[in-house]
Amino acid sequence: MNIENFGVFSLSATTKGTEKKEDCLSENIQAIRICFRASNSIRPNLNPERREDRIDFVDLDAQLKLLNGGEGEEPEEPGDGGGEAPDPTI
């Protein structure tokens, strides 16, 4: 499906291989993905000709520290609850 000035959506399927064309059935589908390819009108220009068109990337943690006056706790890492993890075999 093509959405003008936005991009193209398509489907991709992963299936079990078969020897014969007749054996290629919907039951053999293992996964389906939705793929998207952006049109040129919404893609960022990473090599702009004019300086004001350039994309600037910043370190978010450094910016937050500046906003907080350089103080404050470091952000916790995901899953850093400080306790013992539950046993997944139970």
C-alpha positions as CSV (number, residue, x, y, z in Angstrom):
1,M,0.0,0.0,0.0
2,N,1.4,3.4,-1.0
3,I,0.5,6.5,0.9
4,E,1.4,9.5,-1.3
5,N,4.2,11.7,0.3
6,F,4.5,9.3,3.2
7,G,5.7,5.9,2.2
8,V,5.0,2.3,1.2
9,F,3.8,-0.4,3.5
10,S,4.2,-4.1,2.6
11,L,4.0,-7.5,4.2
12,S,6.8,-10.1,4.6
13,A,6.2,-13.7,5.6
14,T,8.5,-16.4,7.0
15,T,7.4,-19.9,6.1
16,K,8.6,-23.5,6.3
17,G,10.2,-24.5,3.0
18,T,8.5,-27.1,0.7
19,E,9.7,-29.2,-2.1
20,K,6.6,-28.8,-4.3
21,K,4.6,-25.7,-5.1
22,E,1.4,-27.5,-4.1
23,D,2.7,-28.0,-0.6
24,C,3.1,-24.3,0.0
25,L,0.1,-23.6,2.2
26,S,-1.0,-21.0,4.7
27,E,-0.4,-23.4,7.6
28,N,3.3,-23.2,6.9
29,I,3.5,-19.5,7.7
30,Q,5.6,-19.0,10.8
31,A,5.7,-15.2,11.1
32,I,4.3,-12.1,9.3
33,R,6.0,-8.6,9.5
34,I,4.7,-5.2,8.4
35,C,7.5,-3.4,6.5
36,F,7.6,0.4,5.9
37,R,9.7,2.4,3.6
38,A,9.5,6.2,4.0
39,S,9.2,8.4,1.0
40,N,11.9,11.0,0.2
41,S,9.6,13.8,1.3
42,I,9.7,12.7,5.0
43,R,13.2,11.2,5.2
44,P,15.7,13.4,7.0
45,N,18.5,14.8,4.9
46,L,21.7,13.7,6.7
47,N,24.0,15.6,4.3
48,P,22.3,19.0,4.0
49,E,23.7,21.8,1.9
50,R,22.6,24.5,4.2
51,R,23.7,24.6,7.9
52,E,20.2,25.4,9.2
53,D,18.8,22.2,7.5
54,R,21.2,20.0,9.5
55,I,20.0,17.6,12.2
56,D,21.8,18.0,15.5
57,F,22.0,14.9,17.8
58,V,22.4,15.6,21.5
59,D,23.2,13.5,24.6
60,L,19.9,13.5,26.5
61,D,21.5,12.5,29.8
62,A,24.0,15.4,29.6
63,Q,21.2,17.9,28.7
64,L,19.1,16.7,31.7
65,K,22.1,17.1,34.1
66,L,22.6,20.7,32.8
67,L,18.9,21.5,33.4
68,N,19.2,20.1,37.0
69,G,22.3,22.2,37.7
70,G,24.6,19.2,37.4
71,E,23.1,17.5,40.4
72,G,20.7,14.7,41.0
73,E,20.8,11.0,40.9
74,E,21.9,9.0,37.9
75,P,19.1,7.4,36.1
76,E,18.6,3.7,37.0
77,E,19.4,1.1,34.4
78,P,16.4,-1.0,33.3
79,G,15.8,-4.0,35.6
80,D,18.0,-2.5,38.3
81,G,15.6,-3.0,41.2
82,G,18.2,-3.8,43.7
83,G,16.6,-7.1,44.7
84,E,17.1,-10.7,43.8
85,A,15.5,-11.6,40.5
86,P,12.7,-14.2,40.6
87,D,13.6,-17.8,39.5
88,P,12.1,-18.2,36.0
89,T,12.0,-22.0,36.4
90,I,9.3,-21.8,39.1
